[in-house]
């Protein structure tokens, strides 16, 4: 859906996070995640392939990259601690290239609509596999949309 911009952004942010956690002595638990903010799900539901290209080229995307840690910590500088708290999510796994995750979002939006579920204006993509070690057709991404 939005991943072409993240090729440079997520690794850069991930390195900042790893530098911080190493300095603070905090262990990261697994692969990074991206948290997209300010998502307009009605607009996303109407967006076709041409609209996705337009979005990638011209629209600003608000997101935060992160890593899960095994103990509470505080941030420093551009690295901030965030507690997801207790919340209900609409969740599924996407298997395949990151560039095709939009299809998974379409299925989640349809499920929410059919079930009368109200989606919060954000989503989280937790990358399960390392794309340098797993073939792109087998990459797993845990896709979560918080419910309002």
Secondary structure, 3 states (H helix, E strand, C coil): CCHHHHHHHHHHHHHHHHHHHHHHCCCECCCCEEEEECCCHHHHHHCCHHHHHHHHHHCCCEEEEECCECCCCCCECCECCCCCCCCCEEEEEEECCHHHHHHHHHHHHHHHHHHCCCECCEEEEEECCCCCCCCHHHCEEEEEEEEC
